[in-house]
Amino acid sequence: MKRNVYLVFVVILTVRGVTISNFMSRNPTYDNRATLSTDIISTLILGSPMYCASHCTRNDVCKSIMFNMDTHDCQLLSVYMSDTGPQPYIGRLYYEKINEGTMPTTAEVETTVVSTETTPTTFDCSIWHQRLGHWYMLDTNYRTFNDSRSFCASLSPPSYVIEVDSQAENDWFFEFTLSHCGIFNFYWLNGYDTDNSGSFTWIKNQTPAIYTNWYTGEPNDFFGTGSEKCIASSNFFMKGWHDIGCSSAKPVVCERDS
């Protein structure tokens, strides 16, 4: 039987920054600040700021979080940050609970209703999906770049870390990881800077990465020449490609040709 399914998307717009849940939003003013040990409720290792925020929203004492994009440390804080002093750290993102007084008004809420004549289906992210003449599968386990390459190669049929070589494939990557699977994160791409030049080569195809989707200011070898020879693509905060150290741990989308 054909059924009409109505999907309602509510987009909350705030002046503080990106809202990652109904109750928390970005406040980059306090990124990379030091936190007092007395203000830390607990420190967790979590996959993304979204997961970190979900722990805070379930904790009545928690007022804000500091998430380290490199180590995935999630600090639940009992205070709203107010120190505007030095920023001694790198890669630490600050989010805070939205006070009642700062919750968006009706005028700030945009509601979109989409009607589709179909029956609801469950999308399984852990199996192969065909698109653009290739096959793709997502694995949420965190591995280094080389370990991710080994994992994809060990599958049957053998595969490789995704090589995004067109706008269409980049759009599919975001559709696959975010729209279908709903997993906010940085994912490995199969590019490598072979000569520390800032230019990347696809390892499987052995061709230069002509199509790129670099986030503003990337690639930058942030820690010095040759320090960031691999690529990760973010599908949420700082959306786009980033050069990073190959020893970082990220999930992966594996790709195969047939």
ZIRA-V651766 format. One line per field, one symbol per residue. psi: psi as a letter, one per 30 degrees, with the letter a starting at -180 (. if undefined). A space follows every 10 residues. Layout:
# ZIRA-V651766
psi = ???
This chain:
# ZIRA-V651766
psi = kkkkkkkkkj jkklfebkjf lffklkifeg kglkkkeffj elkljlflee eeeeeeffjf fkflljkjfe fgkjkkkglk kfkgaliflk gkkkllkkle fgkklefgkk kkkkkkilkk lkkjfglkkk khglkkkkkf kklleeeeee eeffljlkal kkjjgleeee eeeeeeeeee fhjklkkklh lkjfggffkk kkeefhlkje klhklkfllf heglkgfifl kkkkgckhka kkklkfflkl lkkkklf.
